[in-house]
Amino acid sequence: MAIFRRNRPAGQPGSPGQPGGSGGHPDVRHMLLGAPAERVRQDLRLTVTRVGPHVAPPALAWPLTDEVAAVACVRLPDGVIVTAEVPMAQAWGLGPEDVWLQSATNLRAEHFSRSEFDTASGVPMTMFTGQAWPGTAQLARLGEALGEELPAGALVTLPEENTLLLIPIHNPRVLDMVGHMFATGHELTRGQPPMAARPLWWHEGAVEALDVQWHGQTGHVSGSPRFTQAMRAVPQR
């Protein structure tokens, strides 16, 4: 059972963006197993983290790509954050889908800052930075968090655990901005490797890792047949 406190900046070991290792915390686990579902529901949150042993069963985790996963957590009143597990959900009488939906819904209460940057595509790049909870968690509700319809989805990069960069795909030129997005992330993290080395395509709640063929600072983006079909429908303007 991964257990950690929200008393360090997001992105450092032990924060929700990068859960700490499991350990012997039987009292906390026993308490959560016996907690009533109506009380736990309000404390559920999703976080997005790198794939690793901490997202293996029985953790309630959903791989998004081969690099990152969404993990359901319980935030306790004393600041302790615990990874939710299958036995806990069973004890609460909740299915995995119930936990996912409630955890994602509760992200509406989490504040994050939002900044916009002009791009050569004519569509602004938006940056989410988390405050009390990692900004990358908003990937689970991207369209709602952005407050914008995204019929073709959005191009997304994750520089680090607390920062999410996105550009709505309103025209094909947005895909040419992938190099600019990674360069911006490189500046934000002072040269540290990004949380996800591949760009992501968010579309209708699903996340897909995209492939990039780099030619200097310019990248040619490609993806699944579903991605290709969606891009063909994007207005050519």
C-alpha positions in Angstrom: 0.0 0.0 0.0 1.6 3.3 -1.1 1.2 6.0 1.6 2.6 9.5 1.5 2.0 13.0 2.7 1.2 16.2 0.7 3.9 18.2 2.5 6.4 18.4 -0.3 6.3 20.1 -3.7 4.7 18.1 -6.4 7.2 16.1 -8.4 9.4 15.2 -5.4 9.3 11.6 -4.1 6.5 11.2 -1.7 4.1 13.6 -3.3 0.8 12.5 -5.0 2.4 13.0 -8.4 5.0 10.4 -7.6 3.7 8.0 -4.9 6.1 6.7 -2.4 6.7 3.0 -1.8 4.5 0.6 0.1 5.1 0.0 3.7 3.7 -1.4 6.9 0.8 0.8 7.8 -1.8 -1.7 9.0 -3.6 0.9 11.1 -4.3 3.2 8.2 -5.2 0.2 5.9 -7.5 -1.3 8.6 -9.2 2.1 9.1 -9.8 2.5 5.4 -11.2 -1.0 5.0 -13.7 -0.2 7.7 -14.6 3.3 6.5 -18.1 3.9 5.2 -18.4 4.5 1.5 -20.2 7.8 1.9 -17.3 9.2 3.9 -14.6 7.8 1.6 -16.3 9.1 -1.6 -15.5 12.8 -0.8 -11.8 12.0 -0.2 -11.1 10.1 -3.4 -8.8 11.7 -5.9 -7.0 10.7 -9.1 -3.4 11.4 -9.7 -1.3 10.7 -12.8 2.1 9.1 -12.1 4.9 7.3 -13.9 4.4 3.6 -14.4 6.1 1.5 -11.7 5.7 -1.1 -9.0 3.4 1.2 -7.0 0.7 0.9 -9.7 0.7 -2.9 -9.7 -2.3 -4.8 -8.2 -4.0 -4.5 -5.8 -3.6 -0.7 -6.4 -6.6 0.8 -8.2 -4.6 2.1 -11.2 -5.4 2.5 -14.9 -2.5 2.5 -17.4 -2.9 5.4 -19.7 0.2 4.7 -21.8 3.3 2.6 -21.4 4.8 5.5 -19.5 2.0 6.9 -17.2 -1.0 5.7 -15.3 -3.9 7.2 -13.4 -4.1 6.1 -9.7 -7.0 6.4 -7.3 -6.0 7.8 -3.9 -7.7 8.6 -0.6 -6.7 12.0 0.9 -7.2 11.7 4.7 -7.9 14.8 6.9 -4.4 14.8 8.4 -2.8 15.2 5.0 -1.9 11.5 4.5 -2.5 10.3 0.9 -3.1 6.6 0.4 -3.3 4.6 -2.8 -6.7 3.0 -3.0 -6.7 -0.8 -3.5 -9.1 -3.4 -4.8 -9.9 -4.8 -1.3 -10.7 -1.4 -0.1 -13.2 -0.7 -2.9 -14.8 -4.1 -2.3 -15.2 -3.2 1.4 -16.8 0.1 0.5 -19.2 -1.7 -1.9 -17.8 0.2 -4.9 -16.7 -1.2 -8.2 -13.5 0.0 -9.9 -15.5 2.2 -12.3 -17.3 3.8 -9.4 -14.0 4.7 -7.8 -12.6 6.0 -11.1 -15.6 8.3 -11.7 -15.8 9.6 -8.2 -12.1 10.2 -8.1 -12.2 12.1 -11.4 -15.3 14.0 -10.3 -13.7 15.2 -7.1 -10.9 16.8 -9.1 -13.4 19.6 -9.8 -12.6 20.9 -6.3 -8.9 21.0 -6.9 -7.5 24.4 -7.8 -4.9 24.9 -10.5 -3.4 27.9 -12.2 -3.8 28.4 -15.9 -1.5 30.3 -18.3 -1.7 30.7 -22.1 1.1 31.1 -24.7 0.7 32.1 -28.3 1.9 29.6 -30.9 2.6 29.6 -34.6 -0.5 27.4 -35.2 -2.8 30.3 -34.2 -4.1 28.2 -31.3 -2.8 29.1 -27.8 -0.9 26.6 -25.7 -2.3 26.3 -22.2 -0.4 25.3 -19.1 -2.1 23.8 -16.0 -0.1 24.0 -12.8 -1.5 22.3 -9.7 -1.8 24.0 -6.3 -3.0 21.6 -3.6 -3.0 18.7 -6.1 -0.8 17.8 -9.1 -1.8 19.6 -12.3 -1.3 16.4 -14.4 -4.4 14.9 -12.7 -6.6 17.2 -14.8 -5.7 14.9 -17.7 -8.6 12.8 -16.5 -11.1 15.7 -17.2 -9.2 17.8 -19.7 -12.1 19.2 -21.7 -14.0 20.2 -18.6 -10.9 21.7 -17.0 -10.2 23.7 -20.1 -13.8 24.8 -20.4 -13.8 24.2 -24.2 -15.3 21.8 -26.7 -12.5 19.5 -28.1 -14.1 17.7 -31.0 -10.7 16.6 -32.3 -9.1 16.4 -28.9 -5.9 18.0 -27.8 -2.1 17.6 -28.1 -0.7 17.1 -24.6 2.8 16.9 -23.0 3.6 16.2 -19.4 6.9 18.0 -18.4 6.7 16.9 -14.8 4.2 15.7 -12.2 2.6 19.1 -11.5 2.5 20.6 -15.0 0.4 19.8 -18.0 0.8 21.5 -21.4 -1.9 21.3 -24.1 -3.0 22.7 -27.4 -6.6 22.0 -28.7 -6.4 20.5 -32.1 -8.4 23.1 -34.1 -6.2 22.8 -37.2 -3.5 20.5 -38.6 -0.7 23.0 -37.8 -1.2 22.3 -34.1 0.7 19.0 -34.6 3.7 21.0 -35.8 3.9 22.5 -32.3 5.1 19.3 -30.6 8.7 20.5 -30.7 7.7 23.8 -29.2 5.8 22.1 -26.4 8.7 19.9 -25.5 11.1 22.9 -25.6 8.8 24.8 -23.2 8.6 21.8 -20.9 12.4 21.5 -21.0 12.7 25.2 -19.9 10.1 24.7 -17.1 12.0 21.6 -15.7 15.4 23.1 -16.2 16.5 20.3 -18.5 15.1 17.4 -16.5 13.7 14.5 -18.5 9.9 14.9 -19.0 7.4 12.8 -17.1 6.3 11.4 -20.5 8.8 11.2 -23.3 6.1 10.9 -25.9 3.3 13.4 -26.7 -0.2 12.4 -25.8 -3.5 12.7 -27.7 -6.5 13.3 -25.4 -9.8 12.6 -27.1 -13.2 12.0 -25.7 -11.8 11.0 -22.3 -9.2 8.6 -23.7 -5.5 9.1 -23.8 -3.2 7.7 -26.6 0.6 8.0 -26.8 1.7 9.4 -30.2 4.9 8.6 -32.2 7.2 11.4 -33.3 9.9 11.4 -36.0 12.2 14.2 -35.2 13.9 16.3 -37.8 16.0 18.7 -35.8 13.6 20.7 -33.6 10.6 19.7 -35.8 8.6 16.6 -35.2 6.3 14.7 -37.5 3.5 13.2 -35.3 1.6 10.0 -36.1 -0.7 7.7 -34.2 -3.3 5.0 -34.4 -5.9 4.6 -37.2 -8.3 6.3 -34.8 -6.0 9.3 -34.5 -5.4 9.4 -38.3 -9.2 9.4 -39.0 -9.8 12.1 -36.4 -7.0 14.3 -38.0 -8.6 13.9 -41.5 -11.7 15.5 -40.1 -9.9 18.5 -38.6 -10.7 21.8 -40.6 -7.9 22.6 -43.0 -7.4 26.2 -42.0 
